[in-house]
Amino acid sequence: MRTWIALALMLVLAGCERPVDTGVQALPPAPVQEGKATAAVAEQEVAEQELDWLQMMPADELAALERGDGPEVKHSGNRRMAQFGTFRTVDAVLDRAVRLPGYVVPLANAADGRLSEFLFVPYYGACIHVPPPPPNQIVHVRLSRPIDMPDMYSPFFLAGTLRGERVDDDLAGSAYTMVDPQLRPYEP
C-alpha cells in the first residue's frame, strides 16, 4: 500500500513544473484608455516605472546568462573583446515611461564641450572593460539639448520612453534608445 501511495505522489510531483524564479518582476500592463482619461489615469501615464536591466533581456538570453554561457573574460593583451549577446528586445518594456538606474559612457560632445550623445549602461566601467554588456543591456541616448558633462563615476537615473532601435557604435552596439530622456542623480 505504501508503495502505491509513494508512486502516486511521485507521479503527481513529476507532472508539476515549477517556473524558474529569476528574481525579475514583469512590468504591469499599460493602462487601457477608453474615452476620456481621468486625472488619475493621466497621472499614472506620466508616472514612470523603475525598470530592472534584466527585464530588458528576452527570457532565453537571461537564462543563458545565468548559466554562465557568455564568453570567458580575458584581461590580457590590448584588444577589446567582442560584444556578445543579441539586439533582441522585450516588447513589454517598449513605449513605456520608465526610469533606469545606471552609468553614463560619453560618446559625443557639442562644440561647447557639453554632452550630446552617450551610452547608458548597467554598471560602472561597462564598455571600458572587456567585454561590453550585451546590446540589449545598453541604451543609446542622443540629446536634443546638450547637458553639462556628468560624473562618470556616479550612478544616475535615465528617465523617458524606451524604444527598440539598433544602434551600432565603435564602442558597443545597443538595442534600445530613449525618447525625451532626462538624466537625474540616483536616489535609492
N, C-alpha and C positions, 0 to 999 in steps of 0.2 A: 504494500500500500504506500509506504514512504517513497519507494522508487517512483511510483506513478505520480505522486504529488511533486517530487523534485523534478521529474521530467516535464511535467506540465508547466511548472514555474519557469524552467529554463526556456521552454518554447515561447512562453509569453514574453519573457525578458528579451529573448533573441529577436522577436518581432518589433521591439521598440527601438526606434532610432532616436538618439538624443542629439539635438543640434550642438554644434561646436560653438562654445562661447568665446568669441574673440574679444569681448570687453567693449566692443564698439556698438553704440546705440544708433539706430536709424533715425533720420530726421522725420518728424511727423509730416503727414501730407500737407501740401499747400492748401490754404483755405479756398473753398469754392465760393465764387461770387454769384449770387443770383439777385438781380435787380439792383437797387441802390445799396451801397455799402454803408453800414452804420459806422459811427465814430470808433467803436471798439474794434471792428474788423479793419478799418483803415489804420489804426494804431498797431494792430498785430502785423499788418503787411509791412509797415515801416520798420518795426522792431526786427532787428537782426538776430539770428540764432547763431550761437557759438558752434563752430564746426570742428570736429577732430580730423586731423590729417588722414587717419586710417579710413574714414568714411569716404574719402575721395578715390580709394582703390577698389577695383572690382573684387568680389569675394575670392575668386580663384587666385588672383595675384596676391592678395593679402595672406591667404593660406600658404602659398609658396614661400612668401617672405618669412612667415612664422616658422616654417620648416627649415629655413636657412638655405633655400635653393638659390640665393643670389651668388654673385661671383666672389671669389676669395679676394680680400683686400690685401694688396701688397704695397708696403710703404718704402719700397726701394726704387732707385732709378729716378729719372727726372721727367718721365712721361705720365700724363694723367691717364687713369684707367677709363675705358669706355663706359658710358652711361648704360645701365641695364634697366629693364622694365619696358612698359609699353605706353602708348599715348591713349589708351582706352580710358574713358571717363565713366562716372557713375551718374546716371540721369537724375537720381533722387536729390543730388546736391546742386544741380544746374538751375539757373534762372531764379535763384533764391537770394534774399538778403541775408548774408552771413557775415560773421567775423571769424577770423582765423588767427591763432597765435603763431608767431614765427619771427624770422630774421630777414633783414634786407641784404641782398647782394647787388651792389650798384652795377648798372650796365652802361648808362649814358647820362651825360650832363648837358644842361643848356649852356649857352655862351657865358652866362654869369656864374657858372660853376654849380648851380643848383641841380638837384637830382631830377631827371625827367623820365628815366626808364630803369626798372630793376626786376630782379627775380625775388620772389618771396618764398622762403624755404622753411622746413620744419625744425631745423636745428642749426646752431651756430657752427660756422665753418663749412657748411654744405657748399659744394661747387668749388671750394678751395682745396679741400682734402679729397682723397680718392675713395671710391668713385662718387660722382654726383648722385643725388637721390633719383629715383625713377621719375620719368616725365609727369606721371600723374600724382606726384608729390611736390610739384613746383607750380607756382602761379606767376605768369609773366604780367608785368604791370607797366603800362605807358600812361604817363600823367599829362593831362591837357595843360595844367599849370604846374611848372616845376616847384619843388619844395626844397627847403634847406636840407643839406646832407644829414641824414640821421646817423646816430651812433651805431655802427655795425655790430658792436658787442652787446647791444641792448635788445631785449625782446620787444615786439610791437604787436598790436592787433591790426590786421588789414581787414577793413570792412567795405562791403559793396556787394554787387551781384556777380556771382560766379558763372562763368561761361566756359564751355568746352571749345577750345581753339588751339590747334597745334602751332607752336612757335619754335623754330629751330634757331639756336644761337651757338656760337663757338664754345661758350662756356658750358651750356647744357640745354637740352630741349625741354619744353614744358607742354603739358596737355591742357592746362587751364589758363584763362585770363580773367581779369576782374573789371567790370564796368563801374565807372564813377567811384573809384576806390578812395578810401580815407585811411591814412596811416596814423594810428594813435598809440601812445605809450601803453604797454602791457600793464594791466592792473588785475591781479588774481582775485 
